[in-house]
Amino acid sequence: MKVISLGLGIQSTAMYLMSSLNHIERADYAIFADPGAELPDTYNLWDYLVDWAKYNDGIPLIKKRKSLYNDIILGKNSINRLASIPAFTESQGMVRRQCTAEYKIDTVVQEVRRLHGLKKYQRMKPTTMYLGISMDEIQRMKTSSLYNITYEYPLIDRRITRGECIKFLEERSFHNIKKSSCTFCPYHSNRQWKEIKQNYPEEWEKVIKVDEAIRDKSKKGLKNKLYLHRSLKPIKDAYLQEDQE
């Protein structure tokens, strides 16, 4: 089985279209692991992609949602602890990131198991997973540590750059695709925080709630308070000057 791990950013969306149109080897499925915290633009892109697939023999699209936002607000995740995003602490730098593994990778793997028809303790069947990393990000390549899952990088194999992905998308009426990430990701630059604050008021309110939740519930695992912003100030009070990344 060949599966696209679909992040709905520029590269993975371009890879999905390329595979659907047989510019690269066609995958069997494309899976979007939805953490319940993307910008509206990303969910609009999903709807547009579903519509495109309907009329262009697109690879079957699957969306699996596991809400990181809800788990943070509730102060737990699948193993009943505070969902770990790479927040800033007062003395320990950043908390180790576990959200990608649990809310992205594991979600895709569980769906692959379902597609294979596997029961709980059955071993994974051989699976190739396409990852949308372009030549600009070749340093992100890695070998899969997942049993019977092999990573492939079709864009790198064909030396395709991010700019070429954008051109490919625009030629097919996919314009202004934004970087896919959780609205409350601590890796955001000040420019990104400011854009959310100014242009997405509902999402900004959720950012504030997450920032407050990780601080209120940090006593469950850490003595130091947690913050979304590197200034170690509540995000609603942080100074978001654009040249101060």
Helices and strands as residue ranges (DSSP letters): E 2-5, H 10-20, E 29-34, H 40-55, E 61-65, H 68-74, E 88-89, H 99-100, I 101-105, H 106-116, E 127-131, G 135-140, E 149-152, H 154-157, H 162-170, H 190-199, H 201-216, G 218-220, E 226-227, G 235-237
